[in-house]
Amino acid sequence: MMQLFGSYDVFEVHEEENRLFPLASKDVASNDIRDDLLTCESRGKTLLKEFAEERLKEQNVEFYATI
């Protein structure tokens, strides 16, 4: 069993600690994917604020217009 785990390097500390990868497939996520995942919350809040200001507060854009 330990030989099997050793062949997949599941418990080893990886040199690139800032890289995201699933343990099951060991595919490393690209920097673009990593950045998208790490900034999605702040981008969502910014987009919601812009949506509310443009469509509700200033009413420059029709509420049901496409985003």
VMD Tcl script that builds the backbone (N, CA, C; Angstrom):
set m [mol new atoms 201]
animate dup $m
set s [atomselect $m all]
$s set {name element resname resid chain x y z} {
  {N N MET 1 A 0.833 -1.192 0.000}
  {CA C MET 1 A 0.000 0.000 0.000}
  {C C MET 1 A 0.878 1.257 0.000}
  {N N MET 2 A 1.909 1.265 0.819}
  {CA C MET 2 A 2.797 2.422 0.888}
  {C C MET 2 A 3.530 2.637 -0.432}
  {N N GLN 3 A 3.841 1.551 -1.125}
  {CA C GLN 3 A 4.497 1.672 -2.423}
  {C C GLN 3 A 3.562 2.343 -3.419}
  {N N LEU 4 A 2.285 2.014 -3.351}
  {CA C LEU 4 A 1.299 2.634 -4.232}
  {C C LEU 4 A 1.210 4.137 -3.954}
  {N N PHE 5 A 1.122 4.527 -2.681}
  {CA C PHE 5 A 1.087 5.944 -2.343}
  {C C PHE 5 A 2.369 6.649 -2.764}
  {N N GLY 6 A 3.492 5.984 -2.606}
  {CA C GLY 6 A 4.768 6.566 -2.989}
  {C C GLY 6 A 4.859 6.828 -4.484}
  {N N SER 7 A 4.269 5.957 -5.275}
  {CA C SER 7 A 4.333 6.140 -6.722}
  {C C SER 7 A 3.516 7.341 -7.179}
  {N N TYR 8 A 2.488 7.704 -6.422}
  {CA C TYR 8 A 1.671 8.865 -6.787}
  {C C TYR 8 A 2.078 10.133 -6.055}
  {N N ASP 9 A 2.972 10.040 -5.127}
  {CA C ASP 9 A 3.496 11.212 -4.434}
  {C C ASP 9 A 2.382 12.024 -3.771}
  {N N VAL 10 A 1.414 11.319 -3.185}
  {CA C VAL 10 A 0.235 11.976 -2.619}
  {C C VAL 10 A 0.568 12.767 -1.361}
  {N N PHE 11 A 1.473 12.262 -0.530}
  {CA C PHE 11 A 1.725 12.879 0.752}
  {C C PHE 11 A 2.960 13.770 0.771}
  {N N GLU 12 A 3.574 13.993 -0.356}
  {CA C GLU 12 A 4.771 14.810 -0.434}
  {C C GLU 12 A 4.419 16.294 -0.454}
  {N N VAL 13 A 5.301 17.125 0.063}
  {CA C VAL 13 A 5.152 18.575 -0.026}
  {C C VAL 13 A 5.683 18.989 -1.385}
  {N N HIS 14 A 4.894 19.715 -2.128}
  {CA C HIS 14 A 5.280 20.096 -3.480}
  {C C HIS 14 A 6.044 21.407 -3.470}
  {N N GLU 15 A 6.989 21.513 -4.368}
  {CA C GLU 15 A 7.848 22.688 -4.426}
  {C C GLU 15 A 7.058 23.956 -4.718}
  {N N GLU 16 A 6.069 23.853 -5.588}
  {CA C GLU 16 A 5.287 25.030 -5.960}
  {C C GLU 16 A 4.043 25.087 -5.079}
  {N N GLU 17 A 4.157 25.689 -3.915}
  {CA C GLU 17 A 3.060 25.695 -2.954}
  {C C GLU 17 A 1.885 26.550 -3.396}
  {N N ASN 18 A 2.096 27.486 -4.291}
  {CA C ASN 18 A 1.025 28.368 -4.731}
  {C C ASN 18 A 0.238 27.802 -5.907}
  {N N ARG 19 A 0.501 26.562 -6.281}
  {CA C ARG 19 A -0.205 25.938 -7.388}
  {C C ARG 19 A -1.373 25.131 -6.844}
  {N N LEU 20 A -2.504 25.170 -7.528}
  {CA C LEU 20 A -3.677 24.406 -7.119}
  {C C LEU 20 A -3.761 23.131 -7.943}
  {N N PHE 21 A -4.055 22.016 -7.288}
  {CA C PHE 21 A -4.219 20.771 -8.017}
  {C C PHE 21 A -5.077 19.827 -7.193}
  {N N PRO 22 A -5.948 19.066 -7.865}
  {CA C PRO 22 A -6.741 18.067 -7.154}
  {C C PRO 22 A -5.883 16.830 -6.863}
  {N N LEU 23 A -6.052 16.267 -5.700}
  {CA C LEU 23 A -5.258 15.097 -5.329}
  {C C LEU 23 A -5.585 13.887 -6.190}
  {N N ALA 24 A -6.841 13.764 -6.637}
  {CA C ALA 24 A -7.235 12.577 -7.394}
  {C C ALA 24 A -6.538 12.505 -8.748}
  {N N SER 25 A -6.468 13.621 -9.462}
  {CA C SER 25 A -5.900 13.576 -10.812}
  {C C SER 25 A -4.486 14.132 -10.881}
  {N N LYS 26 A -4.103 14.941 -9.902}
  {CA C LYS 26 A -2.788 15.584 -9.856}
  {C C LYS 26 A -2.544 16.529 -11.029}
  {N N ASP 27 A -3.621 16.978 -11.701}
  {CA C ASP 27 A -3.481 17.975 -12.754}
  {C C ASP 27 A -3.299 19.329 -12.096}
  {N N VAL 28 A -2.303 20.068 -12.504}
  {CA C VAL 28 A -2.033 21.374 -11.917}
  {C C VAL 28 A -2.863 22.422 -12.644}
  {N N ALA 29 A -3.558 23.258 -11.874}
  {CA C ALA 29 A -4.362 24.335 -12.464}
  {C C ALA 29 A -3.432 25.415 -12.997}
  {N N SER 30 A -3.830 26.011 -14.113}
  {CA C SER 30 A -3.025 27.085 -14.687}
  {C C SER 30 A -3.108 28.325 -13.801}
  {N N ASN 31 A -2.207 29.255 -14.022}
  {CA C ASN 31 A -2.216 30.500 -13.242}
  {C C ASN 31 A -3.501 31.283 -13.476}
  {N N ASP 32 A -4.044 31.253 -14.695}
  {CA C ASP 32 A -5.296 31.953 -14.976}
  {C C ASP 32 A -6.444 31.378 -14.160}
  {N N ILE 33 A -6.528 30.060 -14.084}
  {CA C ILE 33 A -7.583 29.422 -13.294}
  {C C ILE 33 A -7.396 29.731 -11.819}
  {N N ARG 34 A -6.165 29.651 -11.342}
  {CA C ARG 34 A -5.889 29.969 -9.941}
  {C C ARG 34 A -6.314 31.391 -9.611}
  {N N ASP 35 A -5.946 32.343 -10.480}
  {CA C ASP 35 A -6.306 33.744 -10.241}
  {C C ASP 35 A -7.816 33.943 -10.267}
  {N N ASP 36 A -8.515 33.273 -11.199}
  {CA C ASP 36 A -9.971 33.373 -11.248}
  {C C ASP 36 A -10.612 32.861 -9.966}
  {N N LEU 37 A -10.119 31.740 -9.473}
  {CA C LEU 37 A -10.684 31.176 -8.246}
  {C C LEU 37 A -10.407 32.047 -7.020}
  {N N LEU 38 A -9.232 32.631 -6.971}
  {CA C LEU 38 A -8.862 33.422 -5.800}
  {C C LEU 38 A -9.473 34.817 -5.795}
  {N N THR 39 A -9.919 35.311 -6.947}
  {CA C THR 39 A -10.477 36.667 -7.013}
  {C C THR 39 A -11.967 36.682 -7.336}
  {N N CYS 40 A -12.621 35.527 -7.428}
  {CA C CYS 40 A -14.023 35.501 -7.851}
  {C C CYS 40 A -14.949 36.228 -6.872}
  {N N GLU 41 A -14.698 36.142 -5.588}
  {CA C GLU 41 A -15.577 36.805 -4.617}
  {C C GLU 41 A -15.511 38.322 -4.760}
  {N N SER 42 A -14.321 38.877 -4.839}
  {CA C SER 42 A -14.196 40.338 -4.951}
  {C C SER 42 A -14.715 40.831 -6.304}
  {N N ARG 43 A -14.486 40.050 -7.383}
  {CA C ARG 43 A -15.012 40.452 -8.692}
  {C C ARG 43 A -16.525 40.430 -8.688}
  {N N GLY 44 A -17.119 39.432 -8.035}
  {CA C GLY 44 A -18.578 39.349 -7.946}
  {C C GLY 44 A -19.170 40.523 -7.192}
  {N N LYS 45 A -18.538 40.907 -6.090}
  {CA C LYS 45 A -19.021 42.054 -5.324}
  {C C LYS 45 A -18.927 43.339 -6.136}
  {N N THR 46 A -17.844 43.504 -6.884}
  {CA C THR 46 A -17.669 44.689 -7.726}
  {C C THR 46 A -18.727 44.735 -8.818}
  {N N LEU 47 A -18.975 43.605 -9.471}
  {CA C LEU 47 A -19.974 43.563 -10.536}
  {C C LEU 47 A -21.380 43.804 -10.001}
  {N N LEU 48 A -21.693 43.288 -8.818}
  {CA C LEU 48 A -23.000 43.529 -8.211}
  {C C LEU 48 A -23.179 45.008 -7.900}
  {N N LYS 49 A -22.139 45.634 -7.369}
  {CA C LYS 49 A -22.204 47.064 -7.054}
  {C C LYS 49 A -22.427 47.883 -8.327}
  {N N GLU 50 A -21.691 47.563 -9.401}
  {CA C GLU 50 A -21.864 48.270 -10.673}
  {C C GLU 50 A -23.276 48.071 -11.214}
  {N N PHE 51 A -23.796 46.846 -11.145}
  {CA C PHE 51 A -25.139 46.537 -11.616}
  {C C PHE 51 A -26.174 47.368 -10.869}
  {N N ALA 52 A -26.067 47.395 -9.545}
  {CA C ALA 52 A -27.032 48.135 -8.734}
  {C C ALA 52 A -26.962 49.633 -9.004}
  {N N GLU 53 A -25.770 50.177 -9.145}
  {CA C GLU 53 A -25.634 51.615 -9.394}
  {C C GLU 53 A -26.175 52.003 -10.769}
  {N N GLU 54 A -25.832 51.232 -11.805}
  {CA C GLU 54 A -26.249 51.568 -13.161}
  {C C GLU 54 A -27.747 51.380 -13.374}
  {N N ARG 55 A -28.313 50.329 -12.824}
  {CA C ARG 55 A -29.698 49.971 -13.126}
  {C C ARG 55 A -30.706 50.416 -12.081}
  {N N LEU 56 A -30.306 50.563 -10.845}
  {CA C LEU 56 A -31.251 50.934 -9.795}
  {C C LEU 56 A -31.088 52.383 -9.354}
  {N N LYS 57 A -29.866 52.786 -9.070}
  {CA C LYS 57 A -29.618 54.120 -8.534}
  {C C LYS 57 A -29.658 55.180 -9.627}
  {N N GLU 58 A -28.801 55.037 -10.638}
  {CA C GLU 58 A -28.706 56.051 -11.691}
  {C C GLU 58 A -29.725 55.832 -12.804}
  {N N GLN 59 A -30.171 54.613 -12.978}
  {CA C GLN 59 A -31.121 54.204 -14.013}
  {C C GLN 59 A -30.649 54.606 -15.414}
  {N N ASN 60 A -29.349 54.473 -15.650}
  {CA C ASN 60 A -28.772 54.732 -16.963}
  {C C ASN 60 A -29.010 53.572 -17.914}
  {N N VAL 61 A -29.176 52.385 -17.368}
  {CA C VAL 61 A -29.387 51.180 -18.158}
  {C C VAL 61 A -30.713 50.574 -17.718}
  {N N GLU 62 A -31.499 50.096 -18.689}
  {CA C GLU 62 A -32.762 49.461 -18.362}
  {C C GLU 62 A -32.488 48.226 -17.494}
  {N N PHE 63 A -33.317 48.009 -16.495}
  {CA C PHE 63 A -33.081 46.939 -15.536}
  {C C PHE 63 A -32.956 45.571 -16.202}
  {N N TYR 64 A -33.812 45.284 -17.188}
  {CA C TYR 64 A -33.828 43.967 -17.825}
  {C C TYR 64 A -32.941 43.886 -19.069}
  {N N ALA 65 A -32.116 44.885 -19.309}
  {CA C ALA 65 A -31.182 44.836 -20.439}
  {C C ALA 65 A -30.173 43.714 -20.203}
  {N N THR 66 A -29.649 43.157 -21.279}
  {CA C THR 66 A -28.685 42.081 -21.133}
  {C C THR 66 A -27.412 42.576 -20.449}
  {N N ILE 67 A -26.805 41.687 -19.731}
  {CA C ILE 67 A -25.591 42.059 -18.988}
  {C C ILE 67 A -24.404 41.994 -19.899}
}
mol reanalyze $m
mol bondsrecalc $m
mol representation Tube
mol addrep $m
